[in-house]
Amino acid sequence: MPASHTFLFQTAEEFEQRARQAVAHFLPVLGGKTFYVRMHRRGFHGTLASQKLEQLLDKYLLESLAAAGTPGQVRFADADAVVVIETVGQWAGIALVTRELWARCPFVDPE
């Protein structure tokens, strides 16, 4: 996945903080759209819980969009966008896969 934001982290708490900062860059694109967060993790077993972090970031994005007056909605079926997070060891990369990108490049699979 082509990551638009990358960061290094040492702890779960640091990951959460840096991930929030990174996904905040997508707020202008996600306003009024449907989306979900998908995490692919390699490493940090027992330290990072993928599903918990996906839900945490979904909630952060929903609250931020609502506060900005451009509410979004989490929807897994036929979403407008997917926020994809991939970790390899202590490195994380975050990308936004929009419906348009997925249609142009079907090999880009956020799942």
C-alpha positions as CSV (number, residue, x, y, z in Angstrom):
1,M,0.0,0.0,0.0
2,P,1.5,3.4,-0.9
3,A,1.7,5.2,2.5
4,S,1.2,8.9,2.5
5,H,2.3,9.2,6.2
6,T,4.8,7.1,8.1
7,F,6.1,7.1,11.7
8,L,8.2,5.2,14.1
9,F,6.7,4.1,17.5
10,Q,7.9,2.3,20.6
11,T,4.7,1.7,22.6
12,A,1.0,1.3,22.0
13,E,0.4,4.7,23.5
14,E,2.8,6.4,21.2
15,F,1.3,4.5,18.2
16,E,-2.2,5.8,19.2
17,Q,-1.0,9.4,19.4
18,R,0.9,9.3,16.2
19,A,-1.8,7.5,14.3
20,R,-4.4,10.1,15.4
21,Q,-2.0,12.9,14.1
22,A,-1.6,11.0,10.8
23,V,-5.2,10.2,10.1
24,A,-6.2,13.9,10.9
25,H,-4.7,14.8,7.5
26,F,-7.5,12.8,5.9
27,L,-10.3,14.8,7.6
28,P,-10.9,17.2,4.7
29,V,-11.4,14.3,2.3
30,L,-13.5,12.2,4.7
31,G,-16.0,15.0,5.5
32,G,-19.5,13.8,4.6
33,K,-18.3,10.5,3.4
34,T,-18.5,6.8,4.5
35,F,-15.3,5.1,5.5
36,Y,-13.6,2.7,7.9
37,V,-10.2,2.0,9.3
38,R,-8.4,-1.3,8.5
39,M,-5.1,-2.2,10.2
40,H,-2.6,-4.8,9.0
41,R,-0.1,-5.5,11.7
42,R,3.2,-7.4,11.6
43,G,4.9,-7.4,14.9
44,F,3.9,-6.1,18.3
45,H,1.8,-9.1,19.0
46,G,0.1,-8.7,22.5
47,T,1.0,-5.0,22.5
48,L,-1.1,-3.7,19.6
49,A,-4.7,-4.9,19.2
50,S,-5.7,-4.3,15.6
51,Q,-9.5,-4.3,16.1
52,K,-9.3,-2.0,19.1
53,L,-7.1,0.4,17.3
54,E,-9.4,0.4,14.2
55,Q,-12.3,1.3,16.4
56,L,-10.4,3.9,18.3
57,L,-9.4,5.7,15.1
58,D,-12.9,5.3,13.6
59,K,-14.2,7.0,16.7
60,Y,-11.6,9.8,16.6
61,L,-12.4,10.5,12.9
62,L,-16.1,10.5,13.5
63,E,-15.8,12.9,16.5
64,S,-13.5,15.2,14.6
65,L,-15.7,15.3,11.5
66,A,-18.8,16.0,13.6
67,A,-17.0,18.8,15.5
68,A,-16.0,20.3,12.1
69,G,-19.7,20.2,11.0
70,T,-19.0,17.6,8.2
71,P,-20.1,14.3,9.8
72,G,-19.0,11.1,8.3
73,Q,-20.2,7.5,8.8
74,V,-18.4,4.2,9.3
75,R,-19.7,1.8,6.8
76,F,-17.9,-1.4,5.7
77,A,-20.0,-2.2,2.6
78,D,-19.3,0.0,-0.4
79,A,-17.5,2.7,1.7
80,D,-16.2,5.9,0.0
81,A,-12.8,5.4,1.5
82,V,-10.7,3.1,3.6
83,V,-8.0,4.4,6.0
84,V,-5.3,1.7,5.8
85,I,-2.7,1.3,8.4
86,E,0.2,-1.1,8.0
87,T,2.8,-1.8,10.6
88,V,6.1,-3.7,10.3
89,G,7.8,-3.9,13.6
90,Q,8.1,-0.4,15.0
91,W,7.2,1.3,11.7
92,A,3.7,2.4,10.6
93,G,2.5,3.6,7.3
94,I,-1.0,5.1,6.7
95,A,-2.8,5.5,3.4
96,L,-6.2,6.6,2.2
97,V,-7.7,4.4,-0.4
98,T,-10.7,6.1,-2.0
99,R,-13.3,4.5,-4.2
100,E,-11.9,6.3,-7.2
101,L,-8.4,5.0,-6.5
102,W,-9.7,1.5,-6.0
103,A,-11.6,1.7,-9.3
104,R,-8.5,2.9,-11.2
105,C,-6.2,0.5,-9.6
106,P,-8.0,-2.7,-8.6
107,F,-4.8,-4.3,-7.4
108,V,-4.8,-1.8,-4.5
109,D,-6.8,-3.8,-2.0
110,P,-7.3,-2.3,1.4
111,E,-8.5,-5.6,2.9
